[in-house]
Amino acid sequence: MTVFKEYITRNMRWLVWFPRYLIAIKDTLSYRKSSYAQHAEETIFSGLLKDIDLSNGIYVDVGANHPTLYSNTYLFYRTNTKGVLVEPDTSL
């Protein structure tokens, strides 16, 4: 099984990424949730920054893993705050 998984990972990268893209497309087209993070971390952070206009802000999410699934910054993106996602793990 490991050999098959390694073959898929090396030669058919789109099969590895395809489910992740489907999740991102679904989240983009769906209604806005109150939280996208695993434990609603972004709602806590936005509560702390409620007096600041975040629409002109920029965020950097290091170790993002996935752009929408359990994302600590996707809620900010959905409210027109722009930023950069950085994931050093190339398999993700």
C-alpha positions as protocol buffer text, in pm:
chain_id: "A"
residue {
  index: 1
  type: MET
  ca { x: 0 y: 0 z: 0 }
}
residue {
  index: 2
  type: THR
  ca { x: 285 y: 238 z: 80 }
}
residue {
  index: 3
  type: VAL
  ca { x: 437 y: 187 z: -266 }
}
residue {
  index: 4
  type: PHE
  ca { x: 103 y: 268 z: -429 }
}
residue {
  index: 5
  type: LYS
  ca { x: 61 y: 580 z: -215 }
}
residue {
  index: 6
  type: GLU
  ca { x: 414 y: 696 z: -301 }
}
residue {
  index: 7
  type: TYR
  ca { x: 346 y: 638 z: -672 }
}
residue {
  index: 8
  type: ILE
  ca { x: 26 y: 845 z: -656 }
}
residue {
  index: 9
  type: THR
  ca { x: 201 y: 1120 z: -458 }
}
residue {
  index: 10
  type: ARG
  ca { x: 489 y: 1145 z: -706 }
}
residue {
  index: 11
  type: ASN
  ca { x: 318 y: 1090 z: -1041 }
}
residue {
  index: 12
  type: MET
  ca { x: -44 y: 1194 z: -994 }
}
residue {
  index: 13
  type: ARG
  ca { x: -24 y: 1502 z: -767 }
}
residue {
  index: 14
  type: TRP
  ca { x: -366 y: 1620 z: -885 }
}
residue {
  index: 15
  type: LEU
  ca { x: -526 y: 1315 z: -715 }
}
residue {
  index: 16
  type: VAL
  ca { x: -375 y: 1427 z: -386 }
}
residue {
  index: 17
  type: TRP
  ca { x: -483 y: 1792 z: -431 }
}
residue {
  index: 18
  type: PHE
  ca { x: -824 y: 1731 z: -591 }
}
residue {
  index: 19
  type: PRO
  ca { x: -1024 y: 1665 z: -268 }
}
residue {
  index: 20
  type: ARG
  ca { x: -862 y: 1970 z: -106 }
}
residue {
  index: 21
  type: TYR
  ca { x: -966 y: 2190 z: -399 }
}
residue {
  index: 22
  type: LEU
  ca { x: -1321 y: 2056 z: -384 }
}
residue {
  index: 23
  type: ILE
  ca { x: -1346 y: 2152 z: -16 }
}
residue {
  index: 24
  type: ALA
  ca { x: -1212 y: 2502 z: -91 }
}
residue {
  index: 25
  type: ILE
  ca { x: -1459 y: 2550 z: -380 }
}
residue {
  index: 26
  type: LYS
  ca { x: -1751 y: 2431 z: -165 }
}
residue {
  index: 27
  type: ASP
  ca { x: -1656 y: 2669 z: 116 }
}
residue {
  index: 28
  type: THR
  ca { x: -1614 y: 2958 z: -127 }
}
residue {
  index: 29
  type: LEU
  ca { x: -1956 y: 2907 z: -286 }
}
residue {
  index: 30
  type: SER
  ca { x: -2145 y: 2835 z: 37 }
}
residue {
  index: 31
  type: TYR
  ca { x: -2295 y: 3084 z: 279 }
}
residue {
  index: 32
  type: ARG
  ca { x: -2063 y: 3254 z: 525 }
}
residue {
  index: 33
  type: LYS
  ca { x: -2017 y: 3058 z: 847 }
}
residue {
  index: 34
  type: SER
  ca { x: -1959 y: 3224 z: 1183 }
}
residue {
  index: 35
  type: SER
  ca { x: -1626 y: 3038 z: 1211 }
}
residue {
  index: 36
  type: TYR
  ca { x: -1400 y: 2829 z: 988 }
}
residue {
  index: 37
  type: ALA
  ca { x: -1133 y: 2752 z: 1248 }
}
residue {
  index: 38
  type: GLN
  ca { x: -1129 y: 2432 z: 1448 }
}
residue {
  index: 39
  type: HIS
  ca { x: -1204 y: 2603 z: 1780 }
}
residue {
  index: 40
  type: ALA
  ca { x: -1332 y: 2944 z: 1658 }
}
residue {
  index: 41
  type: GLU
  ca { x: -997 y: 3113 z: 1717 }
}
residue {
  index: 42
  type: GLU
  ca { x: -1060 y: 3378 z: 1451 }
}
residue {
  index: 43
  type: THR
  ca { x: -1381 y: 3492 z: 1619 }
}
residue {
  index: 44
  type: ILE
  ca { x: -1191 y: 3551 z: 1942 }
}
residue {
  index: 45
  type: PHE
  ca { x: -924 y: 3746 z: 1756 }
}
residue {
  index: 46
  type: SER
  ca { x: -1176 y: 3952 z: 1560 }
}
residue {
  index: 47
  type: GLY
  ca { x: -1354 y: 4030 z: 1888 }
}
residue {
  index: 48
  type: LEU
  ca { x: -1031 y: 4172 z: 2023 }
}
residue {
  index: 49
  type: LEU
  ca { x: -993 y: 4383 z: 1707 }
}
residue {
  index: 50
  type: LYS
  ca { x: -1360 y: 4488 z: 1674 }
}
residue {
  index: 51
  type: ASP
  ca { x: -1277 y: 4860 z: 1692 }
}
residue {
  index: 52
  type: ILE
  ca { x: -1027 y: 4835 z: 1405 }
}
residue {
  index: 53
  type: ASP
  ca { x: -1135 y: 4838 z: 1039 }
}
residue {
  index: 54
  type: LEU
  ca { x: -991 y: 4509 z: 908 }
}
residue {
  index: 55
  type: SER
  ca { x: -1107 y: 4559 z: 549 }
}
residue {
  index: 56
  type: ASN
  ca { x: -777 y: 4732 z: 464 }
}
residue {
  index: 57
  type: GLY
  ca { x: -564 y: 4493 z: 670 }
}
residue {
  index: 58
  type: ILE
  ca { x: -325 y: 4222 z: 562 }
}
residue {
  index: 59
  type: TYR
  ca { x: -271 y: 3888 z: 736 }
}
residue {
  index: 60
  type: VAL
  ca { x: -5 y: 3619 z: 704 }
}
residue {
  index: 61
  type: ASP
  ca { x: -106 y: 3265 z: 798 }
}
residue {
  index: 62
  type: VAL
  ca { x: 207 y: 3052 z: 841 }
}
residue {
  index: 63
  type: GLY
  ca { x: 137 y: 2679 z: 853 }
}
residue {
  index: 64
  type: ALA
  ca { x: -199 y: 2726 z: 684 }
}
residue {
  index: 65
  type: ASN
  ca { x: -242 y: 2361 z: 575 }
}
residue {
  index: 66
  type: HIS
  ca { x: -568 y: 2425 z: 383 }
}
residue {
  index: 67
  type: PRO
  ca { x: -710 y: 2758 z: 265 }
}
residue {
  index: 68
  type: THR
  ca { x: -1060 y: 2699 z: 406 }
}
residue {
  index: 69
  type: LEU
  ca { x: -1079 y: 2378 z: 610 }
}
residue {
  index: 70
  type: TYR
  ca { x: -1007 y: 2457 z: 977 }
}
residue {
  index: 71
  type: SER
  ca { x: -861 y: 2790 z: 867 }
}
residue {
  index: 72
  type: ASN
  ca { x: -779 y: 3057 z: 1123 }
}
residue {
  index: 73
  type: THR
  ca { x: -789 y: 3330 z: 857 }
}
residue {
  index: 74
  type: TYR
  ca { x: -1059 y: 3235 z: 603 }
}
residue {
  index: 75
  type: LEU
  ca { x: -1326 y: 3430 z: 792 }
}
residue {
  index: 76
  type: PHE
  ca { x: -1111 y: 3743 z: 754 }
}
residue {
  index: 77
  type: TYR
  ca { x: -1079 y: 3670 z: 381 }
}
residue {
  index: 78
  type: ARG
  ca { x: -1458 y: 3637 z: 350 }
}
residue {
  index: 79
  type: THR
  ca { x: -1490 y: 3983 z: 508 }
}
residue {
  index: 80
  type: ASN
  ca { x: -1259 y: 4139 z: 244 }
}
residue {
  index: 81
  type: THR
  ca { x: -938 y: 4136 z: 447 }
}
residue {
  index: 82
  type: LYS
  ca { x: -654 y: 4021 z: 222 }
}
residue {
  index: 83
  type: GLY
  ca { x: -359 y: 3807 z: 315 }
}
residue {
  index: 84
  type: VAL
  ca { x: -111 y: 3535 z: 234 }
}
residue {
  index: 85
  type: LEU
  ca { x: -120 y: 3167 z: 326 }
}
residue {
  index: 86
  type: VAL
  ca { x: 217 y: 2999 z: 373 }
}
residue {
  index: 87
  type: GLU
  ca { x: 254 y: 2622 z: 402 }
}
residue {
  index: 88
  type: PRO
  ca { x: 610 y: 2488 z: 418 }
}
residue {
  index: 89
  type: ASP
  ca { x: 497 y: 2124 z: 389 }
}
residue {
  index: 90
  type: THR
  ca { x: 494 y: 2060 z: 13 }
}
residue {
  index: 91
  type: SER
  ca { x: 268 y: 1756 z: 48 }
}
residue {
  index: 92
  type: LEU
  ca { x: -11 y: 1989 z: 163 }
}
